[in-house]
Amino acid sequence: MNTPALRYLVAVNDEEQHALWPAETPLPAGWRPEGFSGTEEECVAHVDQVWPDIRPLSLRRRLAAGEDR
């Protein structure tokens, strides 16, 4: 029996962190669809392209402002 490949979507939160999520499963609170879906491999490749700096947005902003903490 041939099982169809599971489809995923790329989700993003307010800290601009990305995650893969099964397309048929509702996203948890705080996450929204980023706009890309596909196989797990396709989604991972997409995230690698669009999320090069994995630090949370709040940390990137603090560092850009010259804050230590």
CHARMM internal coordinates of N, CA and C (Angstrom, degrees):
IC EDIT
DIST 1 N 1 CA 1.4512
DIST 1 CA 1 C 1.5265
ANGL 1 N 1 CA 1 C 109.08
DIST 1 C 2 N 1.3114
ANGL 1 CA 1 C 2 N 116.50
DIHE 1 N 1 CA 1 C 2 N 135.44
DIST 2 N 2 CA 1.4582
ANGL 1 C 2 N 2 CA 121.93
DIHE 1 CA 1 C 2 N 2 CA -178.10
DIST 2 CA 2 C 1.5250
ANGL 2 N 2 CA 2 C 109.37
DIHE 1 C 2 N 2 CA 2 C -96.95
DIST 2 C 3 N 1.3275
ANGL 2 CA 2 C 3 N 117.07
DIHE 2 N 2 CA 2 C 3 N 116.63
DIST 3 N 3 CA 1.4592
ANGL 2 C 3 N 3 CA 122.26
DIHE 2 CA 2 C 3 N 3 CA 179.95
DIST 3 CA 3 C 1.5262
ANGL 3 N 3 CA 3 C 109.01
DIHE 2 C 3 N 3 CA 3 C -89.70
DIST 3 C 4 N 1.3432
ANGL 3 CA 3 C 4 N 117.55
DIHE 3 N 3 CA 3 C 4 N 128.32
DIST 4 N 4 CA 1.4685
ANGL 3 C 4 N 4 CA 118.33
DIHE 3 CA 3 C 4 N 4 CA 178.16
DIST 4 CA 4 C 1.5244
ANGL 4 N 4 CA 4 C 111.45
DIHE 3 C 4 N 4 CA 4 C -65.99
DIST 4 C 5 N 1.3259
ANGL 4 CA 4 C 5 N 115.35
DIHE 4 N 4 CA 4 C 5 N 148.42
DIST 5 N 5 CA 1.4694
ANGL 4 C 5 N 5 CA 120.43
DIHE 4 CA 4 C 5 N 5 CA -179.96
DIST 5 CA 5 C 1.5222
ANGL 5 N 5 CA 5 C 109.64
DIHE 4 C 5 N 5 CA 5 C -66.65
DIST 5 C 6 N 1.3094
ANGL 5 CA 5 C 6 N 115.76
DIHE 5 N 5 CA 5 C 6 N 138.90
DIST 6 N 6 CA 1.4579
ANGL 5 C 6 N 6 CA 121.41
DIHE 5 CA 5 C 6 N 6 CA 176.94
DIST 6 CA 6 C 1.5213
ANGL 6 N 6 CA 6 C 108.84
DIHE 5 C 6 N 6 CA 6 C -68.46
DIST 6 C 7 N 1.3138
ANGL 6 CA 6 C 7 N 116.68
DIHE 6 N 6 CA 6 C 7 N 135.78
DIST 7 N 7 CA 1.4589
ANGL 6 C 7 N 7 CA 122.23
DIHE 6 CA 6 C 7 N 7 CA 178.47
DIST 7 CA 7 C 1.5193
ANGL 7 N 7 CA 7 C 109.33
DIHE 6 C 7 N 7 CA 7 C -96.91
DIST 7 C 8 N 1.3092
ANGL 7 CA 7 C 8 N 115.54
DIHE 7 N 7 CA 7 C 8 N 143.13
DIST 8 N 8 CA 1.4611
ANGL 7 C 8 N 8 CA 122.29
DIHE 7 CA 7 C 8 N 8 CA 179.80
DIST 8 CA 8 C 1.5198
ANGL 8 N 8 CA 8 C 109.16
DIHE 7 C 8 N 8 CA 8 C -123.78
DIST 8 C 9 N 1.3205
ANGL 8 CA 8 C 9 N 114.95
DIHE 8 N 8 CA 8 C 9 N 161.94
DIST 9 N 9 CA 1.4506
ANGL 8 C 9 N 9 CA 120.49
DIHE 8 CA 8 C 9 N 9 CA 168.58
DIST 9 CA 9 C 1.5152
ANGL 9 N 9 CA 9 C 107.23
DIHE 8 C 9 N 9 CA 9 C -126.57
DIST 9 C 10 N 1.3162
ANGL 9 CA 9 C 10 N 115.06
DIHE 9 N 9 CA 9 C 10 N 156.32
DIST 10 N 10 CA 1.4587
ANGL 9 C 10 N 10 CA 120.80
DIHE 9 CA 9 C 10 N 10 CA 176.44
DIST 10 CA 10 C 1.5217
ANGL 10 N 10 CA 10 C 106.66
DIHE 9 C 10 N 10 CA 10 C -93.35
DIST 10 C 11 N 1.3185
ANGL 10 CA 10 C 11 N 115.85
DIHE 10 N 10 CA 10 C 11 N 127.75
DIST 11 N 11 CA 1.4623
ANGL 10 C 11 N 11 CA 122.26
DIHE 10 CA 10 C 11 N 11 CA 179.39
DIST 11 CA 11 C 1.5210
ANGL 11 N 11 CA 11 C 108.81
DIHE 10 C 11 N 11 CA 11 C -114.19
DIST 11 C 12 N 1.3254
ANGL 11 CA 11 C 12 N 115.27
DIHE 11 N 11 CA 11 C 12 N 155.08
DIST 12 N 12 CA 1.4617
ANGL 11 C 12 N 12 CA 121.21
DIHE 11 CA 11 C 12 N 12 CA -179.89
DIST 12 CA 12 C 1.5214
ANGL 12 N 12 CA 12 C 108.27
DIHE 11 C 12 N 12 CA 12 C -138.59
DIST 12 C 13 N 1.3446
ANGL 12 CA 12 C 13 N 116.02
DIHE 12 N 12 CA 12 C 13 N 147.42
DIST 13 N 13 CA 1.4628
ANGL 12 C 13 N 13 CA 119.80
DIHE 12 CA 12 C 13 N 13 CA 178.00
DIST 13 CA 13 C 1.5263
ANGL 13 N 13 CA 13 C 109.95
DIHE 12 C 13 N 13 CA 13 C -112.42
DIST 13 C 14 N 1.3212
ANGL 13 CA 13 C 14 N 116.50
DIHE 13 N 13 CA 13 C 14 N -177.37
DIST 14 N 14 CA 1.4671
ANGL 13 C 14 N 14 CA 120.69
DIHE 13 CA 13 C 14 N 14 CA -176.90
DIST 14 CA 14 C 1.5261
ANGL 14 N 14 CA 14 C 113.10
DIHE 13 C 14 N 14 CA 14 C -65.68
DIST 14 C 15 N 1.3243
ANGL 14 CA 14 C 15 N 118.26
DIHE 14 N 14 CA 14 C 15 N -19.03
DIST 15 N 15 CA 1.4671
ANGL 14 C 15 N 15 CA 122.39
DIHE 14 CA 14 C 15 N 15 CA 176.44
DIST 15 CA 15 C 1.5289
ANGL 15 N 15 CA 15 C 111.42
DIHE 14 C 15 N 15 CA 15 C -89.16
DIST 15 C 16 N 1.3376
ANGL 15 CA 15 C 16 N 115.97
DIHE 15 N 15 CA 15 C 16 N 7.88
DIST 16 N 16 CA 1.4634
ANGL 15 C 16 N 16 CA 123.65
DIHE 15 CA 15 C 16 N 16 CA -178.71
DIST 16 CA 16 C 1.5256
ANGL 16 N 16 CA 16 C 112.74
DIHE 15 C 16 N 16 CA 16 C 61.54
DIST 16 C 17 N 1.3215
ANGL 16 CA 16 C 17 N 116.07
DIHE 16 N 16 CA 16 C 17 N 27.64
DIST 17 N 17 CA 1.4543
ANGL 16 C 17 N 17 CA 121.07
DIHE 16 CA 16 C 17 N 17 CA 172.96
DIST 17 CA 17 C 1.5255
ANGL 17 N 17 CA 17 C 107.27
DIHE 16 C 17 N 17 CA 17 C -85.27
DIST 17 C 18 N 1.3074
ANGL 17 CA 17 C 18 N 116.79
DIHE 17 N 17 CA 17 C 18 N 141.74
DIST 18 N 18 CA 1.4518
ANGL 17 C 18 N 18 CA 122.09
DIHE 17 CA 17 C 18 N 18 CA -177.35
DIST 18 CA 18 C 1.5220
ANGL 18 N 18 CA 18 C 110.26
DIHE 17 C 18 N 18 CA 18 C -108.50
DIST 18 C 19 N 1.3277
ANGL 18 CA 18 C 19 N 115.27
DIHE 18 N 18 CA 18 C 19 N 152.41
DIST 19 N 19 CA 1.4572
ANGL 18 C 19 N 19 CA 121.53
DIHE 18 CA 18 C 19 N 19 CA 178.46
DIST 19 CA 19 C 1.5197
ANGL 19 N 19 CA 19 C 109.21
DIHE 18 C 19 N 19 CA 19 C -149.95
DIST 19 C 20 N 1.3237
ANGL 19 CA 19 C 20 N 116.15
DIHE 19 N 19 CA 19 C 20 N 152.97
DIST 20 N 20 CA 1.4547
ANGL 19 C 20 N 20 CA 121.84
DIHE 19 CA 19 C 20 N 20 CA 171.50
DIST 20 CA 20 C 1.5153
ANGL 20 N 20 CA 20 C 107.54
DIHE 19 C 20 N 20 CA 20 C -93.81
DIST 20 C 21 N 1.3304
ANGL 20 CA 20 C 21 N 116.07
DIHE 20 N 20 CA 20 C 21 N 139.71
DIST 21 N 21 CA 1.4536
ANGL 20 C 21 N 21 CA 120.40
DIHE 20 CA 20 C 21 N 21 CA -177.42
DIST 21 CA 21 C 1.5212
ANGL 21 N 21 CA 21 C 108.51
DIHE 20 C 21 N 21 CA 21 C -140.89
DIST 21 C 22 N 1.3449
ANGL 21 CA 21 C 22 N 118.07
DIHE 21 N 21 CA 21 C 22 N 136.28
DIST 22 N 22 CA 1.4664
ANGL 21 C 22 N 22 CA 118.90
DIHE 21 CA 21 C 22 N 22 CA 177.02
DIST 22 CA 22 C 1.5326
ANGL 22 N 22 CA 22 C 110.27
DIHE 21 C 22 N 22 CA 22 C -55.15
DIST 22 C 23 N 1.3263
ANGL 22 CA 22 C 23 N 116.96
DIHE 22 N 22 CA 22 C 23 N 129.66
DIST 23 N 23 CA 1.4654
ANGL 22 C 23 N 23 CA 121.96
DIHE 22 CA 22 C 23 N 23 CA -173.28
DIST 23 CA 23 C 1.5227
ANGL 23 N 23 CA 23 C 112.80
DIHE 22 C 23 N 23 CA 23 C -60.91
DIST 23 C 24 N 1.3101
ANGL 23 CA 23 C 24 N 118.32
DIHE 23 N 23 CA 23 C 24 N -28.18
DIST 24 N 24 CA 1.4636
ANGL 23 C 24 N 24 CA 121.57
DIHE 23 CA 23 C 24 N 24 CA -177.12
DIST 24 CA 24 C 1.5231
ANGL 24 N 24 CA 24 C 112.94
DIHE 23 C 24 N 24 CA 24 C -88.25
DIST 24 C 25 N 1.3188
ANGL 24 CA 24 C 25 N 117.87
DIHE 24 N 24 CA 24 C 25 N -0.32
DIST 25 N 25 CA 1.4651
ANGL 24 C 25 N 25 CA 122.12
DIHE 24 CA 24 C 25 N 25 CA -176.81
DIST 25 CA 25 C 1.5259
ANGL 25 N 25 CA 25 C 109.53
DIHE 24 C 25 N 25 CA 25 C -107.53
DIST 25 C 26 N 1.3411
ANGL 25 CA 25 C 26 N 117.69
DIHE 25 N 25 CA 25 C 26 N 130.98
DIST 26 N 26 CA 1.4692
ANGL 25 C 26 N 26 CA 119.03
DIHE 25 CA 25 C 26 N 26 CA 178.66
DIST 26 CA 26 C 1.5303
ANGL 26 N 26 CA 26 C 111.29
DIHE 25 C 26 N 26 CA 26 C -59.93
DIST 26 C 27 N 1.3131
ANGL 26 CA 26 C 27 N 115.38
DIHE 26 N 26 CA 26 C 27 N 143.09
DIST 27 N 27 CA 1.4653
ANGL 26 C 27 N 27 CA 120.44
DIHE 26 CA 26 C 27 N 27 CA 177.48
DIST 27 CA 27 C 1.5241
ANGL 27 N 27 CA 27 C 109.95
DIHE 26 C 27 N 27 CA 27 C -72.58
DIST 27 C 28 N 1.3334
ANGL 27 CA 27 C 28 N 117.21
DIHE 27 N 27 CA 27 C 28 N 146.20
DIST 28 N 28 CA 1.4678
ANGL 27 C 28 N 28 CA 120.00
DIHE 27 CA 27 C 28 N 28 CA 175.79
DIST 28 CA 28 C 1.5322
ANGL 28 N 28 CA 28 C 110.66
DIHE 27 C 28 N 28 CA 28 C -72.00
DIST 28 C 29 N 1.3013
ANGL 28 CA 28 C 29 N 115.41
DIHE 28 N 28 CA 28 C 29 N 163.57
DIST 29 N 29 CA 1.4639
ANGL 28 C 29 N 29 CA 120.94
DIHE 28 CA 28 C 29 N 29 CA 178.35
DIST 29 CA 29 C 1.5233
ANGL 29 N 29 CA 29 C 109.92
DIHE 28 C 29 N 29 CA 29 C -55.66
DIST 29 C 30 N 1.3097
ANGL 29 CA 29 C 30 N 116.41
DIHE 29 N 29 CA 29 C 30 N 140.33
DIST 30 N 30 CA 1.4559
ANGL 29 C 30 N 30 CA 121.30
DIHE 29 CA 29 C 30 N 30 CA 178.26
DIST 30 CA 30 C 1.5169
ANGL 30 N 30 CA 30 C 114.42
DIHE 29 C 30 N 30 CA 30 C 92.68
DIST 30 C 31 N 1.3113
ANGL 30 CA 30 C 31 N 117.06
DIHE 30 N 30 CA 30 C 31 N -6.04
DIST 31 N 31 CA 1.4632
ANGL 30 C 31 N 31 CA 121.35
DIHE 30 CA 30 C 31 N 31 CA 179.77
DIST 31 CA 31 C 1.5192
ANGL 31 N 31 CA 31 C 109.28
DIHE 30 C 31 N 31 CA 31 C -117.50
DIST 31 C 32 N 1.3385
ANGL 31 CA 31 C 32 N 116.45
DIHE 31 N 31 CA 31 C 32 N 148.39
DIST 32 N 32 CA 1.4588
ANGL 31 C 32 N 32 CA 121.66
DIHE 31 CA 31 C 32 N 32 CA 177.73
DIST 32 CA 32 C 1.5360
ANGL 32 N 32 CA 32 C 108.23
DIHE 31 C 32 N 32 CA 32 C -138.46
DIST 32 C 33 N 1.3250
ANGL 32 CA 32 C 33 N 117.37
DIHE 32 N 32 CA 32 C 33 N 156.20
DIST 33 N 33 CA 1.4641
ANGL 32 C 33 N 33 CA 119.17
DIHE 32 CA 32 C 33 N 33 CA 177.22
DIST 33 CA 33 C 1.5270
ANGL 33 N 33 CA 33 C 110.59
DIHE 32 C 33 N 33 CA 33 C -64.55
DIST 33 C 34 N 1.3045
ANGL 33 CA 33 C 34 N 116.22
DIHE 33 N 33 CA 33 C 34 N 138.42
DIST 34 N 34 CA 1.4625
ANGL 33 C 34 N 34 CA 122.04
DIHE 33 CA 33 C 34 N 34 CA 179.23
DIST 34 CA 34 C 1.5254
ANGL 34 N 34 CA 34 C 110.19
DIHE 33 C 34 N 34 CA 34 C -85.32
DIST 34 C 35 N 1.3293
ANGL 34 CA 34 C 35 N 116.64
DIHE 34 N 34 CA 34 C 35 N -24.40
DIST 35 N 35 CA 1.4578
ANGL 34 C 35 N 35 CA 121.00
DIHE 34 CA 34 C 35 N 35 CA 178.00
DIST 35 CA 35 C 1.5168
ANGL 35 N 35 CA 35 C 114.62
DIHE 34 C 35 N 35 CA 35 C 117.64
DIST 35 C 36 N 1.3283
ANGL 35 CA 35 C 36 N 117.74
DIHE 35 N 35 CA 35 C 36 N -2.46
DIST 36 N 36 CA 1.4629
ANGL 35 C 36 N 36 CA 121.00
DIHE 35 CA 35 C 36 N 36 CA -179.08
DIST 36 CA 36 C 1.5161
ANGL 36 N 36 CA 36 C 108.73
DIHE 35 C 36 N 36 CA 36 C -116.76
DIST 36 C 37 N 1.3369
ANGL 36 CA 36 C 37 N 116.86
DIHE 36 N 36 CA 36 C 37 N 139.52
DIST 37 N 37 CA 1.4605
ANGL 36 C 37 N 37 CA 121.29
DIHE 36 CA 36 C 37 N 37 CA 173.42
DIST 37 CA 37 C 1.5183
ANGL 37 N 37 CA 37 C 108.58
DIHE 36 C 37 N 37 CA 37 C -142.91
DIST 37 C 38 N 1.3218
ANGL 37 CA 37 C 38 N 115.49
DIHE 37 N 37 CA 37 C 38 N 158.22
DIST 38 N 38 CA 1.4528
ANGL 37 C 38 N 38 CA 120.86
DIHE 37 CA 37 C 38 N 38 CA -179.83
DIST 38 CA 38 C 1.5143
ANGL 38 N 38 CA 38 C 110.12
DIHE 37 C 38 N 38 CA 38 C 168.87
DIST 38 C 39 N 1.3230
ANGL 38 CA 38 C 39 N 115.55
DIHE 38 N 38 CA 38 C 39 N -159.23
DIST 39 N 39 CA 1.4571
ANGL 38 C 39 N 39 CA 119.92
DIHE 38 CA 38 C 39 N 39 CA 175.37
DIST 39 CA 39 C 1.5264
ANGL 39 N 39 CA 39 C 108.41
DIHE 38 C 39 N 39 CA 39 C -71.45
DIST 39 C 40 N 1.3150
ANGL 39 CA 39 C 40 N 116.46
DIHE 39 N 39 CA 39 C 40 N 168.88
DIST 40 N 40 CA 1.4627
ANGL 39 C 40 N 40 CA 119.80
DIHE 39 CA 39 C 40 N 40 CA 177.67
DIST 40 CA 40 C 1.5304
ANGL 40 N 40 CA 40 C 110.33
DIHE 39 C 40 N 40 CA 40 C -57.87
DIST 40 C 41 N 1.3112
ANGL 40 CA 40 C 41 N 116.39
DIHE 40 N 40 CA 40 C 41 N -44.94
DIST 41 N 41 CA 1.4685
ANGL 40 C 41 N 41 CA 121.10
DIHE 40 CA 40 C 41 N 41 CA -179.27
DIST 41 CA 41 C 1.5316
ANGL 41 N 41 CA 41 C 111.36
DIHE 40 C 41 N 41 CA 41 C -62.15
DIST 41 C 42 N 1.3223
ANGL 41 CA 41 C 42 N 117.55
DIHE 41 N 41 CA 41 C 42 N -43.35
DIST 42 N 42 CA 1.4671
ANGL 41 C 42 N 42 CA 121.04
DIHE 41 CA 41 C 42 N 42 CA 178.94
DIST 42 CA 42 C 1.5284
ANGL 42 N 42 CA 42 C 111.29
DIHE 41 C 42 N 42 CA 42 C -63.91
DIST 42 C 43 N 1.3306
ANGL 42 CA 42 C 43 N 115.97
DIHE 42 N 42 CA 42 C 43 N -41.45
DIST 43 N 43 CA 1.4667
ANGL 42 C 43 N 43 CA 119.94
DIHE 42 CA 42 C 43 N 43 CA -179.59
DIST 43 CA 43 C 1.5242
ANGL 43 N 43 CA 43 C 111.44
DIHE 42 C 43 N 43 CA 43 C -67.24
DIST 43 C 44 N 1.3177
ANGL 43 CA 43 C 44 N 117.39
DIHE 43 N 43 CA 43 C 44 N -40.37
DIST 44 N 44 CA 1.4665
ANGL 43 C 44 N 44 CA 120.44
DIHE 43 CA 43 C 44 N 44 CA 177.42
DIST 44 CA 44 C 1.5265
ANGL 44 N 44 CA 44 C 109.89
DIHE 43 C 44 N 44 CA 44 C -62.04
DIST 44 C 45 N 1.3243
ANGL 44 CA 44 C 45 N 117.46
DIHE 44 N 44 CA 44 C 45 N -43.60
DIST 45 N 45 CA 1.4664
ANGL 44 C 45 N 45 CA 120.68
DIHE 44 CA 44 C 45 N 45 CA 178.83
DIST 45 CA 45 C 1.5274
ANGL 45 N 45 CA 45 C 110.63
DIHE 44 C 45 N 45 CA 45 C -62.20
DIST 45 C 46 N 1.3211
ANGL 45 CA 45 C 46 N 117.22
DIHE 45 N 45 CA 45 C 46 N -40.09
DIST 46 N 46 CA 1.4642
ANGL 45 C 46 N 46 CA 120.67
DIHE 45 CA 45 C 46 N 46 CA 178.57
DIST 46 CA 46 C 1.5263
ANGL 46 N 46 CA 46 C 110.73
DIHE 45 C 46 N 46 CA 46 C -64.18
DIST 46 C 47 N 1.3268
ANGL 46 CA 46 C 47 N 117.06
DIHE 46 N 46 CA 46 C 47 N -46.46
DIST 47 N 47 CA 1.4691
ANGL 46 C 47 N 47 CA 120.79
DIHE 46 CA 46 C 47 N 47 CA -179.91
DIST 47 CA 47 C 1.5267
ANGL 47 N 47 CA 47 C 110.08
DIHE 46 C 47 N 47 CA 47 C -61.36
DIST 47 C 48 N 1.3199
ANGL 47 CA 47 C 48 N 117.30
DIHE 47 N 47 CA 47 C 48 N -40.54
DIST 48 N 48 CA 1.4699
ANGL 47 C 48 N 48 CA 120.36
DIHE 47 CA 47 C 48 N 48 CA 177.64
DIST 48 CA 48 C 1.5293
ANGL 48 N 48 CA 48 C 111.39
DIHE 47 C 48 N 48 CA 48 C -58.05
DIST 48 C 49 N 1.3285
ANGL 48 CA 48 C 49 N 117.55
DIHE 48 N 48 CA 48 C 49 N -33.49
DIST 49 N 49 CA 1.4671
ANGL 48 C 49 N 49 CA 121.31
DIHE 48 CA 48 C 49 N 49 CA -179.40
DIST 49 CA 49 C 1.5204
ANGL 49 N 49 CA 49 C 112.46
DIHE 48 C 49 N 49 CA 49 C -78.59
DIST 49 C 50 N 1.3268
ANGL 49 CA 49 C 50 N 117.05
DIHE 49 N 49 CA 49 C 50 N -40.57
DIST 50 N 50 CA 1.4737
ANGL 49 C 50 N 50 CA 119.49
DIHE 49 CA 49 C 50 N 50 CA -171.08
DIST 50 CA 50 C 1.5204
ANGL 50 N 50 CA 50 C 114.12
DIHE 49 C 50 N 50 CA 50 C -95.43
DIST 50 C 51 N 1.3243
ANGL 50 CA 50 C 51 N 118.00
DIHE 50 N 50 CA 50 C 51 N -8.75
DIST 51 N 51 CA 1.4692
ANGL 50 C 51 N 51 CA 120.64
DIHE 50 CA 50 C 51 N 51 CA -175.86
DIST 51 CA 51 C 1.5228
ANGL 51 N 51 CA 51 C 110.30
DIHE 50 C 51 N 51 CA 51 C -130.65
DIST 51 C 52 N 1.3465
ANGL 51 CA 51 C 52 N 118.07
DIHE 51 N 51 CA 51 C 52 N 65.55
DIST 52 N 52 CA 1.4631
ANGL 51 C 52 N 52 CA 120.15
DIHE 51 CA 51 C 52 N 52 CA -176.55
DIST 52 CA 52 C 1.5259
ANGL 52 N 52 CA 52 C 113.68
DIHE 51 C 52 N 52 CA 52 C -72.90
DIST 52 C 53 N 1.3220
ANGL 52 CA 52 C 53 N 117.46
DIHE 52 N 52 CA 52 C 53 N -27.38
DIST 53 N 53 CA 1.4708
ANGL 52 C 53 N 53 CA 121.52
DIHE 52 CA 52 C 53 N 53 CA -179.48
DIST 53 CA 53 C 1.5228
ANGL 53 N 53 CA 53 C 107.48
DIHE 52 C 53 N 53 CA 53 C -109.89
DIST 53 C 54 N 1.3288
ANGL 53 CA 53 C 54 N 116.99
DIHE 53 N 53 CA 53 C 54 N 102.93
DIST 54 N 54 CA 1.4638
ANGL 53 C 54 N 54 CA 120.26
DIHE 53 CA 53 C 54 N 54 CA -171.44
DIST 54 CA 54 C 1.5240
ANGL 54 N 54 CA 54 C 114.20
DIHE 53 C 54 N 54 CA 54 C -82.11
DIST 54 C 55 N 1.3182
ANGL 54 CA 54 C 55 N 116.88
DIHE 54 N 54 CA 54 C 55 N 2.66
DIST 55 N 55 CA 1.4686
ANGL 54 C 55 N 55 CA 118.62
DIHE 54 CA 54 C 55 N 55 CA 177.32
DIST 55 CA 55 C 1.5277
ANGL 55 N 55 CA 55 C 109.57
DIHE 54 C 55 N 55 CA 55 C -69.38
DIST 55 C 56 N 1.3412
ANGL 55 CA 55 C 56 N 117.80
DIHE 55 N 55 CA 55 C 56 N 144.01
DIST 56 N 56 CA 1.4621
ANGL 55 C 56 N 56 CA 120.44
DIHE 55 CA 55 C 56 N 56 CA 177.82
DIST 56 CA 56 C 1.5331
ANGL 56 N 56 CA 56 C 111.12
DIHE 55 C 56 N 56 CA 56 C -58.60
DIST 56 C 57 N 1.3210
ANGL 56 CA 56 C 57 N 116.40
DIHE 56 N 56 CA 56 C 57 N 150.92
DIST 57 N 57 CA 1.4596
ANGL 56 C 57 N 57 CA 122.37
DIHE 56 CA 56 C 57 N 57 CA -178.78
DIST 57 CA 57 C 1.5228
ANGL 57 N 57 CA 57 C 111.99
DIHE 56 C 57 N 57 CA 57 C -55.75
DIST 57 C 58 N 1.3161
ANGL 57 CA 57 C 58 N 117.99
DIHE 57 N 57 CA 57 C 58 N -42.48
DIST 58 N 58 CA 1.4703
ANGL 57 C 58 N 58 CA 120.25
DIHE 57 CA 57 C 58 N 58 CA -178.34
DIST 58 CA 58 C 1.5275
ANGL 58 N 58 CA 58 C 111.30
DIHE 57 C 58 N 58 CA 58 C -61.78
DIST 58 C 59 N 1.3148
ANGL 58 CA 58 C 59 N 118.09
DIHE 58 N 58 CA 58 C 59 N -38.08
DIST 59 N 59 CA 1.4654
ANGL 58 C 59 N 59 CA 121.28
DIHE 58 CA 58 C 59 N 59 CA 177.70
DIST 59 CA 59 C 1.5245
ANGL 59 N 59 CA 59 C 110.53
DIHE 58 C 59 N 59 CA 59 C -68.72
DIST 59 C 60 N 1.3179
ANGL 59 CA 59 C 60 N 117.47
DIHE 59 N 59 CA 59 C 60 N -43.85
DIST 60 N 60 CA 1.4659
ANGL 59 C 60 N 60 CA 120.09
DIHE 59 CA 59 C 60 N 60 CA 178.70
DIST 60 CA 60 C 1.5211
ANGL 60 N 60 CA 60 C 110.72
DIHE 59 C 60 N 60 CA 60 C -59.90
DIST 60 C 61 N 1.3244
ANGL 60 CA 60 C 61 N 116.91
DIHE 60 N 60 CA 60 C 61 N -40.31
DIST 61 N 61 CA 1.4709
ANGL 60 C 61 N 61 CA 120.32
DIHE 60 CA 60 C 61 N 61 CA 178.93
DIST 61 CA 61 C 1.5271
ANGL 61 N 61 CA 61 C 111.48
DIHE 60 C 61 N 61 CA 61 C -65.77
DIST 61 C 62 N 1.3421
ANGL 61 CA 61 C 62 N 116.63
DIHE 61 N 61 CA 61 C 62 N -42.83
DIST 62 N 62 CA 1.4716
ANGL 61 C 62 N 62 CA 119.42
DIHE 61 CA 61 C 62 N 62 CA 179.24
DIST 62 CA 62 C 1.5180
ANGL 62 N 62 CA 62 C 110.82
DIHE 61 C 62 N 62 CA 62 C -62.70
DIST 62 C 63 N 1.3036
ANGL 62 CA 62 C 63 N 116.94
DIHE 62 N 62 CA 62 C 63 N -44.27
DIST 63 N 63 CA 1.4629
ANGL 62 C 63 N 63 CA 120.42
DIHE 62 CA 62 C 63 N 63 CA 179.95
DIST 63 CA 63 C 1.5281
ANGL 63 N 63 CA 63 C 111.08
DIHE 62 C 63 N 63 CA 63 C -65.45
DIST 63 C 64 N 1.3108
ANGL 63 CA 63 C 64 N 117.17
DIHE 63 N 63 CA 63 C 64 N -38.47
DIST 64 N 64 CA 1.4639
ANGL 63 C 64 N 64 CA 120.59
DIHE 63 CA 63 C 64 N 64 CA 178.43
DIST 64 CA 64 C 1.5257
ANGL 64 N 64 CA 64 C 111.56
DIHE 63 C 64 N 64 CA 64 C -65.89
DIST 64 C 65 N 1.3362
ANGL 64 CA 64 C 65 N 116.13
DIHE 64 N 64 CA 64 C 65 N -29.71
DIST 65 N 65 CA 1.4658
ANGL 64 C 65 N 65 CA 120.66
DIHE 64 CA 64 C 65 N 65 CA 179.17
DIST 65 CA 65 C 1.5216
ANGL 65 N 65 CA 65 C 111.89
DIHE 64 C 65 N 65 CA 65 C -84.12
DIST 65 C 66 N 1.3345
ANGL 65 CA 65 C 66 N 116.98
DIHE 65 N 65 CA 65 C 66 N -3.71
DIST 66 N 66 CA 1.4518
ANGL 65 C 66 N 66 CA 121.07
DIHE 65 CA 65 C 66 N 66 CA 178.71
DIST 66 CA 66 C 1.5091
ANGL 66 N 66 CA 66 C 114.80
DIHE 65 C 66 N 66 CA 66 C 85.52
DIST 66 C 67 N 1.3280
ANGL 66 CA 66 C 67 N 117.36
DIHE 66 N 66 CA 66 C 67 N 14.49
DIST 67 N 67 CA 1.4633
ANGL 66 C 67 N 67 CA 120.51
DIHE 66 CA 66 C 67 N 67 CA 178.30
DIST 67 CA 67 C 1.5195
ANGL 67 N 67 CA 67 C 109.53
DIHE 66 C 67 N 67 CA 67 C -83.11
DIST 67 C 68 N 1.3308
ANGL 67 CA 67 C 68 N 115.70
DIHE 67 N 67 CA 67 C 68 N 143.25
DIST 68 N 68 CA 1.4631
ANGL 67 C 68 N 68 CA 120.44
DIHE 67 CA 67 C 68 N 68 CA 178.05
DIST 68 CA 68 C 1.5184
ANGL 68 N 68 CA 68 C 111.83
DIHE 67 C 68 N 68 CA 68 C -80.57
DIST 68 C 69 N 1.3075
ANGL 68 CA 68 C 69 N 116.84
DIHE 68 N 68 CA 68 C 69 N -31.88
DIST 69 N 69 CA 1.4650
ANGL 68 C 69 N 69 CA 119.87
DIHE 68 CA 68 C 69 N 69 CA -176.26
DIST 69 CA 69 C 1.4765
ANGL 69 N 69 CA 69 C 111.04
DIHE 68 C 69 N 69 CA 69 C -124.30
END
COOR INIT
IC SEED 1 N 1 CA 1 C
IC BUILD
